[in-house]
Amino acid sequence: MASLGALERLIMDALWDADRPPAATELRDLLAGSDRASVGTKPLAATTILTVLSRLETKGFVTRDRSIRPHLYTSVTTRAEHTAELMHQVLGSVPDRTEALARFIGNVTPEEANTLRELLGVAPLTTP
């Protein structure tokens, strides 16, 4: 899976947060209130958003409904699926997966540790 640049991530976050597939102009409007959604002091142009959406489509992150105008854009995966894929990529790039996992697990909160235990089918620890 390809990685996301800053603008791509911004647009993907907006797509993941949207309650329905938006058009590029709707994405522009959604992003208008974001501090990161501008170049200098100017808000992102619709053409910039269209260019980024085209790149995301080429990378396989979004699909476009071409049957209507304006085209509507949908994320191919969920945010959680994308995050899990990134985690697998990172783990696949290290020589010692066990050490990387140990360091990761060593930094989770007790609640996250219990969630991991539940997901692995291990009884969560109880606090007295």
N, C-alpha and C positions, 0 to 999 in steps of 0.2 A: 504494500500500500504506500502510495506517495505521501510525502509530508505536506503540511500546509504552511504557506507563508502568512504574514501578519494580516493582510487584507482578506486572504482566503479564509483564515480562521474567523475573522470578524463576520464575514458573510455566512459561514457555516453555523456559527453560534446563533445568528439571526434566523436561519432556516430551522435549526433544531428547536428554537424557542417559539416559532410560529405555530399557530393553531391550524393553519391550512397552507397549502402551497401558494406562495406569493409571486407576483410579477416583479421584475427588476425595479420598476418605479416604486412599488410598495416596499421593497427592501431598502431602497434609498430613503424613503420616508421613515421607516423603522430605525434606520441607522442615524438619521439626522440629529437625534438627541444624544448620541454617543460622542464623547470627547475624542475617541480614537477614529471616528468616521469622518475625518477631514484631512485635507492636505494643506498644511499651513493653516490659514484662517478660512479657507473655502471648504464647504461640504463636498463630499464625493459626488461626482457627476454620474448620471445614469449610464453614460457610455463606459465609465470606469467599472461600474458594477456589472454591466453586461460583459465586459472583457474578462473580469474575474470569474463570473459564472460560466463563461465559455471554457476557461481553463479548468475549472472544477468539473465540468462535464467531461472534458477530455481525460482528466485524471480518474474519472469514475466515481466522483463524490456526489454528483447531482444528476438528476434526469430532468428533461425539459418536455413539457406537454406542448407539442407543436400543433396540436389540432385546434387550438384557439389562439386568439390574439387579445391582449398580449400573452406571450408564453408564460406558463407557470412553472416554477422550479421546486423540486422535491429532493430532499436528502436521500441518498441511497441507503445509508446506515444511520443508526441512532448515535448520539453522542457517546453512550456507554460502549457500543460496539467499536466505535473508532478508538476510544481510549484503551479498550482491551487489546485491540490490534497493535497499538503503539507500544503497550507494555510487552506484548509478545516479541515485537521487533527488537526492543531494547534488550530483553532477556536473551534473545537469539544472537545478540552481537557481543556478549561478554563471554570470556573463556570459562568463568566459574559461576554458573547460574545459582548454585547453592549459596555462595557468598553474597551475591546480589540480592537474592530473596531474603536471606538472613538480615541484611542491612535494611531492606525495605520493611520487613516485619518488625524489626527493632524500633522503627520510627512511627508505628501506627498507634492510635489512641486505644485505650482499653475497649471502647465500644467497637472500633474497627476490628480489633483482634477477635472479639466475640462474633462479629459478623463473618469473619474468615472461618472461624471454627464451625459456625452453623452451615456455611456454604460447603465446607469439607465433610460435614456429617459428624462432627465432633461436638460433644456437649459443651456449651459455653461455660466459662468460669463464672461462679457467683461470688458476689462480694458480701462479706459478713455484715 
